[in-house]
């Protein structure tokens, strides 16, 4: 809607001056993310900076370096276009990879030139003073293993050609980069990156020894250079840890570190949920446990699933008393509402949750979890109530001789969630964990067989209703998720032993008998009757104990 159209409607009293928060990205940002001209400019800038780095104190002519750099740039962009199409089409992620390669290239060139001008320095010092795995560690921590492997190839080729034409340097960069990617493909703590950097330093030392650069040196020199290699790897890990938060914000990338920070239950929204809607808070914790275990079994991001589960129902903070888990034996407010109005209140918790999440600046994947965890499914309970109401009205009309056309109907779309359907594996897992946890509360006797049957029916019901068509979950992964949900739910709903009640002897019974009428009775014992005998033993409340 244009500004003039909005102003015209406001003049007529058909619109207010407030604007609703939107969940989509700004158009200018979406254009920059997908525009081919921006992508071409990134390629040109990368090639130009590579030429500048290669020409810096290089023995070969500038035109030769320019031609070689252009050929190498074209050579790495082609496999990126074929093997990593999502990375190639995302300008922000492409800029991140190219920036990591350039950082690695310039740092390596600077350290190499510095080491060459030191008195007594030899070529083998290059293996200990060049941070060869800086770009792979950074890219793998931010984007994953496959972009990290591509960065290994790109940075190794550019470093070996533009720093110093050396096959040993190429091999060292490849091997140490592979080790760095393997060590950081799924990091959960900051120190994991530092350990990966130290492992890269040890691998660089082994490569140098394999090529004979330190094999014939004295033992004290070998120890000194080996120590420098490990220290360099340690400093590389520290540097990557230091710039990771900045790179996350600059390129709008979320890592497991982000999700671990957001999983803190002291977040203001979660603290409000615990105090204002304790039933929903407990439900969210249970869904988080179910979703995290299911994500691990299906190969999805378990940390993201846990955080999405924590925040998926924060919209219930607006009207917590209208949701079953928060009623707690009080009067059900839906008894006073029509089915369509009740469905509207239930469905609105998705919109309310989106507004709260945007107000507190939560990450985009969490907003997706809030918006997609119900898909466009049907609010079945109130839909059935509406159907029964219409049927009762038709039956009453037939008794009174009225026509069925006089009975008002209802719009089925009022009983559907707005959607969209889950667009990622994590959102699909959240949907399944949410419905399984909610349905488990209605099990009267939760035996293992009943739990497995319930989970199987719910999972395949969502699949049959096409709610999982857009989230890339395979049938094999769904089977793993089903088994994980059943196992976790059985551990949560395990049965407890019923302990026998202790029978008091005669002396204890006389001591426990109240001396005056109206004295408070001890819990668990029946009051004496007029003839001195006690009531039926089965009337006593059962005593259970958790173990």
N, C-alpha and C positions, 0 to 999 in steps of 0.2 A: 504494500500500500504506500503510495506517495505521500509526501508531507502535505500537499494541497488537499488530497483526498481525506487525510486524517483531520486536517483543520476544518474542512467542510462538515464532516460528520460530527465533530465536536461542537460546531456552531448549532447544529440541529438537535443536540442533546443525545445523539446516538453513539457517542464514543466519549471516553474519558481522556484526560491528558496523560495518563500513565501508559507506559509501554511494557509489555510482558518480556521477561527474559527469554532469550532464544537459546536453543541448544546447539545450533549449527555453527560452524566456523564462519568468520567474516569472509565476504566474497573476495576481498583483496588477498587475504591469506590463502584461500583455496586456489586462487589464480596463480599465485607464486609457487604453490606446492606442485601444480600439475603443468605449468606452462613450459612448452618446449623451448621457447626463447631463453627462459631462465636456465634451463638445462644446458643449452648450447653455450651460454655465457660462462657457466661453471666449468665446462670442459675447456673453453678458451683460457680462462683465468688459471686453471690448473696447469695447462701446458706452458703458459707464459712464466709462471712462477717456477716450474720445473726447469725451464731454459735458464732462468736467472740463477737458480741454484747450481745447475751444471756448469755454467760459464764462470762461476766464482772460483778464481785461482785454478782453472783447469788448463791442462797443456794443449788440448785440442782447440781448433778454431771455433768461434761462436756459431758459425753457420752449420758446422758438423754437429755440434751439440743440439742446436735447434731442430735439425732434421731427425736426429736420433730420438729426441724427446717426443716429437710429434708422432713418430712411428710407435714408440712405446705407449703413448697415450691412446692411440687408436687400437693398439693391441690389447689393452686392458679393458677398454670400454666395450668391445665386441663380446667377450665372454660375460661381462656384467649384464649386457642386454639380453643374452640368451639364458644364462643360468640364474640370474637374480632380477627378474623383471619387476618385482614389487619395489626393490631397492632402486632400480633404474628410473622408475616412474615417480618416485618420491624425491623431490628436489632437496628437502631438508635432510633426509638420510644420505642422499648422494653427496651433499655438501659436507656432511659429517665424515664420511669415509675419505673424501679427497683432502679434507683439512687434516685428518689424522696422518695420512700418507705424507703430506707436505711438512707437518711438524716433525715427523720421524726423519724426513730427508734433510731438513735444514739443521736439526740438532746433530744428526750424524755428520753432516758436512762441517759444521763448526768444530765439533770435537776432533774430527780427523785432522783439520788444518791446525788446530791448537797442538795436537800431539806431534805433528810433523815438525813444528818449530821448537819443540822442547829439546834441550841438549841431551844427546844420548838416546833419543827415542828411536824405535825401530818400527817396522811395519806391523809386527805382531801385536803391538800395543792397541791396534785398532780393534782387536777382538775383545778387549777388556774395557775400553773407554767409550765405545759407541753403543747407545741404548737401542739395540736392534729390534726389541719386541715392544717398543713404546706404542706404535700404531696398532699392532694386533691386540694388545691388552686393552687398549682404550675402546676399539671398535667392538670387540667381543663382549666386553662388559656392558656396552650400550645397546648393541643391535643383535647379538647372538653369534652362534658359531660359524654359520656359513658366510655372513659378511666379514667375520674375522679371518676366515681362510682366504677369502678374496684379497683382503688387505695384506695378508702375508705375502702372496704372490706379487702384488703391486709394489709394496714397499721394498721387497727384496730385489726386484728387477731394477727399480729406479736407484736404489742405494748402491747396488753393485756396478751399475753403469755410470751414474753421474758422480759418485763419490770417488771410486777408484775401480778400474776394470780389473776385477779379481774374482776368480771362480771360488776360492776358499771363502771370501766374504759372502758370496751368493749362497753357498751351501750353509754357512753358519746362520745367515738370516732366515733361511727357509726352515732349518731344523729348530732353531730357538723359537721362531714364530709359531710353528706347529705345537710345540710344547706349551707356549703361552696360551694359545687358543684352547688346548685341551684342559689346562688348569683353570681357565676362567669361563668355560662354557656355561656353568651354572654356579655363580658365586652367591653366597647368602650373607657373608660378613666382609667387612672392609679388609680384614687381615688376609682373606683369601687372595686378594689381588697382590698383596705384598709377598705372600708365599709363592705365588706364580712368578713374580719378578725375580725372586731369589733362585727359583728353579731354572729360569731362563739363563741367569748368570752362570750356574753350574754347567748347563749344556754348552754355553759359549766356551767355557774353559775346556770341556771335553773335545769340542770341535777343533780348537786351537792345538791341543795336544795330538789329535788325530792327524792334522796336517803337518805336524813336525815343527811348529813354531816355538813350542816351549819344551819339546821332548829332550833336547840336548842341553838345556840350561841347568844351572845349579839349583839345588833343592831349595835354597832360601829365596831365590828369584821366583821359582815356580810357586812357592807358598805365597809370596807377596802378590804376584799377579793373580793367583787364584782368589786371594782375599779381595783384591780390587774388583774382580769379576762379580763375586757375590754381593759386594757392597753396591756396585753399579745396579745390579738387579733389584736390590732392596730399594735404592733411591728411585728407580723407575716405577716400582709399585707405589711408593709414597707419592710420586708426582702424579700418577694416574688417579690415585685416590683423591688428591687435592683438586684436580680439575674436573672430576666426574660430576659434581653438583652443578658446576658452571655449564658444562656441556649439555647436561640434561635440560636445563632451563633454556639455553640458547637454541637448541635444536628440537625442543619439545619431545624428548624421548624419556620414557619411564623404564626404570630398571627394578630389579628385585630389592635394591636398597630403598627405593621409593616406597614400595609396598610394605617393607618391614617397618619403615618409619610411620606409615599410616596405620599399621596394625596396633599401634599403641591405644589401649582402651581408655586413656585419659583425654582423647580427643573431645572437644566440647560437645559435638553432636552425640557421641556415644555416652557421655556423662549425662546429657539431658535424657537420652533414651532410657538409661538405667533408672533415673529418678522419676520420670513422668510416664513411662510405659514399660515397667519392669517385665511384663509378660513378653512383649515384643523383643526386648533386650535379650532375654533368655533364649527365645526362639532364634534370634540372629546368631548367638554363640553356638547353638547346636547346628544350625545350617552351616556355619563356618567350619566346624569339625567335619561334617559330612562332605562338604564341597572340597576341602583341602585333600582329604584322603582319596576322593574320587578323581581329582585332578592328577594326583601322583600316579594313580593306576592307569590313567589314560594318556599320560605324557604331556599334560597341559601345565600351565603356570599355576602352581599350587598357592604361592604367596599372593598372587593377584586374586585367585578365587576366595581366599580367606578374607581379604580386605573388602571385596565386593559383597560378600555375605554379611560383613559387619554393618554396611551402610545401605543394604538393599531395601530395608523397610523404614528408613528414617522419616518417610512421609507420614507415617502413622502418628508422629508427634503432634500433628495438627488436630486430629480427633482420636486420641487413643482409646476413649471409652466405647467406640463403635466397633472394636475388633475383639474377637472372642478371647484371645489370650490375655486381655487386660480387663475383662469384665469381672472375674473373680467372685462369682456367686451373686453379684448384684443384679438389679433388674436389667434385662436386655433392652437397650434403647431401640433396637430394630423392631420390637413389638409395636411401637407407636408409629412406624414409618411404612410407607408403601414399598413393595418390592423394587420398583424402579428407583425410588429415592435411596433405598438402602444400597442398591447396586452402585448408584452414583457416588455415595460416600466411600464405598470400598474401592472403586476404580480410581477415585481422585487421589488416593495415597501415592500413586505413581507420579502424577503431576506435582503434588506437594513435595515429594521427595526430590524431584529434579530442581525445584526452586530452592530448596534448602541446600542441596549440594552445590549449586552455582553460587549461592550466597556465601558459602564457606570455602569456595574455590577448590573443590575436590577435582581430582584428575579425570580426564575424559573417559578412561575405561570404567571408572566407578559410576559415572553418570550413565554409561551404557548398561551396566548391570542393573541400576535402578529402573531404567526405562524398559529393559528387555526381559526382565526375569519372569514376567507373566505373558510375554508375547502379545498376541491378540486373542487369547483364550477366553472362554465363557465363564462368567460368574455363575456357576451352575446352580448353587443353592437358591439364590434369589430368582434366577430364571425359572426354576421349577415352581417356586412360590407364585410367581406371576402367572404361570400356566394354570395352576390350580385355582387361582383367583378368577381368571377368565372362565374356566370351566364351571366354577360355582355360580358365576353370574349368568352364564348361559342356562344352567339348570334352573336357577330361580326365574329366569325369563320365560322358560318353557312352562313352568308351573303357573305363572301369572298370565300366560298367553301372549307374551311379548315376542317380537321377532329377534332372531339372533343378530341381525344387522344393527340393532340398537345397542348391543353390548359393545363398549369400547375395547379395542385391542391394545397392543403395545408394540413398540419397535424393538426388535431383537438386538439391534446395534447398541442399545442402551446398556446391555448386559455383557458387552465385550470390552476387554482392556484395549487401550488405544494402540498398543504395539510400539515399535516393530517386533518381529520375531527375533530370537537371539541371532546375532551376527558373528559370534566368535565361539570357540569351544568353551571358553571359561563362562560365558553367559549361558550357554546351554547346560553346562554342569550346574550352575547356580539355580536354574529353573528346576532341574530334577531334584536337587538337594532340598530346595524350598518346599516343593509339593510333598516329597517323601516325609520330611520332618513334620509338616502340618498334619498329614494323614495318619502318622504314627500315634498321634494323641487320641485318636478315636478307637484304637485297638483295645478291646476289653481284656483279652488274655494274650499278650504278645509273645507267643511261642515262636521258635525259630522258623517253623514251616509257614506260619501265618505272615511273618515279616517278609520272608523271601517271596511269597506269593503276592503280597501287597506291592512290594517294590517292583516286581516284574510287571504287574498290571499297570502301574502308574507310568513306568518308563515307556512301555509299548503303546500306552494310550496317547502319550505326548507325541510319539513317533507317528502313530496312525492319524492324528489330527494335524499333521504337517507343521507342528511347532518347531521341529528341529531340522527343517529342510535347508536352512541358510547358515548353519553354524559349523559346517565341515567336520561333524562327528561321524566316524564310520561305524558300521555295525559291530565290528570287533571292539572298538572303543566303548560303544554303548554297553556291550556285554561286560567289559571290565568295570565300567561305572556302576552297572547294576550289582555286580558282585561286591564291589567296595561299599556301596550304600547299604546293602544287606548286612555285611559284616559289621560295619560301624554302628548301624542301628541296633543290631543284636547285642553289642557290647554296652550300648547306652540303655537298653531296655531289659537288661538281664534280670532274672527273677531273684528274689531274696528268700532266705530261709525263715520260716515261721518258728519262733522260739516258744517252748512251752512256758506257761505262766507258773510262777512259784506258788505252791500251796502253803499258807501259813499254818503253823502248828497251833495247839490250843492256847499256849501261853502268849504267843504273838497275837492271836486273834483277840484275846482279852485286852491286851495292851493297845491294839489298834482300834478297838470298839469305842466310839465316842461316848464320853461320860454324860453329856447333857444333850437334850434335844436341840436340834438346829445347829449342832457343831459341824464344821466342814468335814466332809468325807475324803479319804485318800483316794486318789485316782486309781482305777483298776479294780476296786472292790465294791460289791453290791451292798446296799444298806440292809440292816437286819429287819426282819419282819416281826410281827407282834408276838408270835409264839417262840421267838428266839432262834428259829432256823434261818438260813440264808436262802436267797433266791437261786434260780437255776444257774448252774455254772456257765451255760452257753450264752447267758445274757451279758457276761462281762466283755468289755472291749478287748479285741485281740492286741497282743503286744508283739511288735516286730522290731527287729534290730538290723541296722546296716553293717555290712562287714566288708 
